């Protein structure tokens, strides 16, 4: 008996994987078609890029978008697989043989869970690397020429619990890394934990070497005191000169394995890491979202056996899936705005989806 049930479960898994492959191919083709048109209009307005070059850029850009739409792949793919089994009366035969719906729904959810882990740990980093390359290529094609001597304003922040500095450079020399027309805003922390502004220093140039800022032709003024001029002035710094001027990659362009170190770097530099913490929690919650979408689709498909209204229930599953997707987007926006903690913003939508799916499955299976 156990061998027979094992064969049934493997058969259902094979049908699910085939349907998932078809759904993934359809969604990927649509995304790549849209991206091809967007890249052609946005970066190839002068007609200098060949079709092969545009297609290469699309291959860098599209995977990150496809991964964001993978919950729909599991929703549509699982729904198509179980509806197909229902149309061929195979689910009815399984139930008539005494096979519980849990015996083939939970393996399908487990398969989605495993695929979610592989997506986060393997496919996600590859897509993030591609997205980073796409961002750099887009900037190179549409931005300033690589030979430019200076770039736009640079903002930095550094310090510790007792002292913070906000640094603004009007321009930065790419050859030397010096900041030109730099301004240093210095804050100190009082005994009560409140930060107060204490000094402003304007310098013609500022260079970061050996754990210090070397300011030339500087003018400093502390609160309530007259301005003082310095030919040169050294300020202690905890920034590494090789990493200080590196721009932080977007959360979507940061691989899963690099997010913890990126978060630490951002916090050490004195910046808010909310978007990166939210991204990390969303990636950790991805396998649960895939499994919940699979259970939700399977539960609606099982209900078709009793109600016999295929179109109505299929549309209801799709609408509910879209509803949970928009809840996920809304929760992500709330997390980015720091209205709710990143952990709650990332985990609440998949948990709600899983609870709704299990509730429907319990109602369908056990009445």
C-alpha positions in Angstrom: 0.0 0.0 0.0 2.8 2.4 0.9 4.4 1.7 -2.5 1.2 2.5 -4.3 0.8 5.8 -2.4 4.4 6.6 -3.2 3.8 6.2 -6.9 0.7 8.4 -6.7 2.7 11.1 -4.9 5.5 10.9 -7.4 3.0 11.1 -10.3 1.4 14.2 -8.9 4.8 15.8 -8.3 5.8 15.1 -11.9 2.5 16.7 -13.2 3.2 19.7 -10.9 6.8 20.1 -12.1 5.7 20.0 -15.8 3.0 22.6 -15.2 5.5 24.8 -13.2 7.9 24.6 -16.2 5.2 25.7 -18.6 4.1 28.6 -16.3 7.7 29.7 -15.8 8.3 29.6 -19.6 5.2 31.7 -20.3 5.9 34.3 -17.6 9.6 34.5 -18.6 8.7 35.1 -22.2 6.3 37.9 -21.4 8.8 39.6 -19.1 11.6 39.4 -21.6 9.4 40.7 -24.4 8.4 43.7 -22.3 12.0 44.3 -21.2 13.2 44.0 -24.8 10.7 46.8 -25.9 11.7 48.9 -22.8 15.4 48.6 -23.4 15.0 49.3 -27.1 13.1 52.5 -26.4 15.0 53.6 -23.4 18.7 52.9 -24.3 18.6 52.5 -28.1 16.8 55.7 -29.1 19.8 56.5 -31.4 19.8 53.1 -33.0 23.4 52.3 -32.1 22.8 49.1 -30.2 22.3 45.9 -32.2 19.5 43.4 -31.5 22.0 41.0 -30.1 23.3 43.6 -27.7 19.8 44.5 -26.6 19.0 40.8 -26.0 22.1 40.5 -23.9 21.0 43.4 -21.7 17.5 41.8 -21.4 19.2 38.6 -20.2 20.8 40.6 -17.4 17.7 42.5 -16.5 14.9 40.0 -16.8 15.9 37.2 -14.2 15.4 39.5 -11.2 11.9 40.5 -12.5 11.0 36.8 -13.1 12.1 35.8 -9.6 9.8 38.5 -8.1 6.9 36.9 -10.1 7.7 33.3 -9.1 4.8 33.2 -6.6 2.5 33.5 -9.6 4.4 30.7 -11.3 3.6 28.4 -8.4 0.1 29.6 -8.2 -0.7 29.1 -11.9 1.5 26.0 -12.3 0.0 24.1 -9.4 -3.5 25.2 -10.3 -3.0 24.0 -13.9 -1.6 20.7 -12.7 -4.4 19.9 -10.3 -7.1 21.1 -12.6 -5.7 18.9 -15.3 -5.8 15.9 -12.9 -9.4 16.9 -12.1 -10.4 17.1 -15.7 -9.1 13.6 -16.3 -10.9 12.3 -13.2 -7.6 11.2 -11.7 -8.2 13.1 -8.5 -11.6 11.4 -8.2 -10.0 8.0 -8.6 -7.4 8.7 -6.0 -10.0 9.9 -3.5 -12.2 6.9 -4.3 -9.2 4.6 -3.6 -9.0 6.1 -0.1 -6.1 8.4 -0.6 -6.3 11.6 1.5 -5.8 14.9 -0.2 -3.0 15.6 2.4 -0.9 12.8 0.9 -0.4 14.6 -2.4 -1.0 18.2 -1.5 1.7 18.3 1.2 4.4 16.7 -1.1 3.5 19.4 -3.7 4.0 22.1 -1.0 7.3 20.4 0.1 8.5 20.5 -3.5 7.6 24.2 -3.7 9.5 24.8 -0.4 12.6 23.1 -1.7 12.5 25.0 -5.0 12.1 28.2 -2.9 15.3 27.4 -1.0 17.2 26.7 -4.2 15.8 30.0 -5.7 17.0 32.0 -2.7 20.4 30.4 -2.3 21.4 29.7 -6.0 19.2 31.4 -8.6 18.7 34.6 -6.5 22.4 35.5 -6.3 22.8 34.9 -10.0 19.9 37.2 -10.7 21.2 39.8 -8.3 24.6 39.8 -10.0 22.9 40.1 -13.4 20.8 43.0 -12.1 24.0 44.7 -10.8 25.6 44.3 -14.2 22.5 45.7 -15.9 22.5 48.8 -13.7 26.2 49.4 -14.5 25.7 48.9 -18.2 22.7 51.2 -18.3 24.7 53.9 -16.5 27.6 53.4 -18.9 25.4 53.6 -22.0 23.2 56.5 -20.9 25.4 58.3 -18.4 28.6 60.3 -18.5 31.6 59.1 -20.3 34.1 57.0 -18.3 36.9 59.6 -18.9 35.2 62.3 -17.0 37.5 63.8 -14.4 34.9 64.5 -11.7 31.5 63.2 -10.7 28.5 64.7 -8.9 28.1 65.4 -5.2 29.2 62.7 -2.7 27.6 62.2 0.7 29.3 60.2 3.5 28.5 59.6 7.1 30.8 58.1 9.8 31.5 58.2 13.5 30.7 56.3 16.6 28.4 56.6 19.6 30.1 59.8 20.8 30.7 61.6 17.6 29.2 61.7 14.1 30.3 63.4 10.9 28.2 64.1 7.8 30.5 64.8 4.8 29.5 66.4 1.6 31.8 66.9 -1.4 30.6 69.0 -4.3 32.8 66.9 -6.7 35.1 64.0 -6.5 38.2 63.5 -8.6 38.2 60.0 -10.0 41.9 59.9 -10.4 42.8 60.7 -6.8 39.6 60.2 -5.0 39.8 63.7 -3.4 36.7 65.6 -2.5 36.5 69.1 -3.8 34.6 71.9 -2.0 34.0 69.5 0.9 31.9 70.4 4.0 32.0 68.5 7.3 29.1 68.7 9.7 30.2 67.4 13.1 27.7 66.3 15.8 28.4 65.1 19.4 26.3 62.9 21.6 25.3 64.2 25.0 25.0 62.2 28.1 21.2 61.8 27.5 21.9 60.3 24.1 20.8 63.4 22.1 23.0 64.5 19.2 23.8 68.2 18.9 25.5 70.1 16.1 28.9 71.4 17.3 31.0 72.4 14.3 31.1 73.0 10.6 34.3 72.9 8.5 34.5 73.9 4.9 37.6 72.8 2.9 38.8 73.4 -0.6 39.7 69.7 -0.8 39.7 66.6 1.5 41.7 63.4 1.1 41.1 60.1 3.0 44.3 58.2 3.8 45.6 56.1 6.8 42.5 56.5 8.9 42.3 60.3 8.7 40.9 63.1 6.6 43.5 65.6 5.4 41.7 68.9 4.7 43.4 71.8 2.9 42.5 75.5 2.9 39.8 74.8 5.5 37.6 77.1 7.6 36.0 75.8 10.8 33.4 77.4 13.0 32.1 75.9 16.3 28.7 76.9 17.7 28.9 80.3 19.2 32.5 81.0 18.2 34.3 82.8 15.4 35.5 81.1 12.3 39.1 79.8 12.3 41.2 79.2 9.1 43.6 76.3 8.6 46.1 75.7 5.9 45.8 71.9 6.6 43.7 70.1 9.1 43.5 66.4 10.1 40.3 64.7 11.3 40.2 61.1 12.5 38.2 58.7 10.4 37.1 55.1 10.7 36.4 54.7 7.0 38.5 52.4 4.8 39.8 54.5 2.0 39.3 51.7 -0.5 35.6 51.3 0.4 34.5 54.8 1.5 33.5 56.0 -1.9 32.0 52.8 -3.2 28.3 53.2 -3.8 26.1 50.7 -2.0 24.4 48.3 -4.4 20.6 48.3 -4.5 19.0 45.8 -2.2 17.7 43.9 -5.4 21.3 43.8 -6.7 22.8 42.4 -3.5 23.1 38.6 -3.4 21.5 36.8 -0.5 24.9 35.6 0.9 26.2 39.2 0.8 23.3 40.9 2.5 24.5 40.4 6.2 27.9 41.9 5.4 26.3 44.7 3.4 23.9 45.5 6.3 26.9 45.7 8.7 28.8 47.9 6.3 25.9 50.3 5.9 25.3 50.5 9.6 29.0 51.0 10.3 28.9 53.9 7.9 26.1 55.5 9.8 23.3 55.0 7.3 19.9 53.3 7.6 19.8 49.7 6.5 16.0 49.2 6.6 15.7 48.4 2.9 18.4 45.8 3.1 17.1 44.2 6.2 13.6 44.0 4.6 15.2 42.4 1.5 16.9 39.8 3.6 13.7 38.9 5.5 11.8 38.7 2.3 14.3 36.3 0.8 14.1 34.2 4.0 10.3 34.1 3.7 10.3 33.2 0.0 10.1 29.4 0.4 7.1 29.8 2.7 5.4 32.0 0.1 6.0 29.4 -2.7 4.6 26.6 -0.5 1.6 28.7 0.5 0.7 29.6 -3.1 1.0 25.9 -4.0 -1.3 24.8 -1.2 -3.8 27.6 -2.1 -4.0 26.5 -5.7 -4.3 22.8 -4.8 -7.1 23.6 -2.3 -9.1 25.4 -4.9 -8.6 22.5 -7.4 -9.7 19.9 -4.9 -12.9 21.8 -4.2 -13.8 21.5 -7.9 -14.5 17.8 -7.4 -17.5 18.6 -5.2 -18.8 21.8 -6.7 -18.1 21.1 -10.4 -17.7 24.8 -11.2 -14.2 24.8 -12.7 -14.1 28.3 -14.2 -15.5 30.0 -11.1 -13.1 28.4 -8.6 -10.1 28.8 -10.9 -10.8 32.6 -11.2 -11.3 32.8 -7.4 -7.9 31.2 -6.9 -6.2 33.6 -9.3 -8.0 36.7 -7.7 -7.0 35.6 -4.2 -3.4 35.0 -5.3 -3.3 38.5 -6.8 -4.8 39.9 -3.6 -2.1 38.3 -1.5 0.6 39.6 -3.9 -0.7 43.2 -3.5 -0.8 42.7 0.3 2.9 41.7 0.0 3.7 44.8 -2.0 1.8 47.0 0.4 3.5 45.4 3.4 6.9 45.9 1.7 6.1 49.6 1.2 5.2 49.9 4.9 8.4 48.2 5.9 10.5 50.4 3.6 8.9 53.5 5.2 9.7 52.0 8.7 6.0 52.0 9.6 6.3 48.4 10.6 9.4 46.4 11.4 11.1 44.7 8.4 10.6 41.2 10.0 6.9 41.7 10.3 6.6 43.4 6.8 8.4 40.4 5.2 6.8 37.5 7.0 3.2 38.7 7.5 2.0 38.2 3.8 3.3 34.6 3.4 2.0 33.6 6.8 -1.4 35.0 6.0 -1.3 33.2 2.6 -0.4 29.9 4.3 -3.1 30.3 7.0 -5.7 31.0 4.3 -4.6 28.0 2.2 -4.6 25.6 5.2 -8.0 26.9 6.3 -9.5 26.3 2.8 -7.8 22.9 2.6 -9.2 21.8 6.0 -12.6 23.0 5.0 -12.5 21.2 1.7 -11.0 17.9 3.0 -12.7 17.6 6.4 -15.7 19.8 5.9 
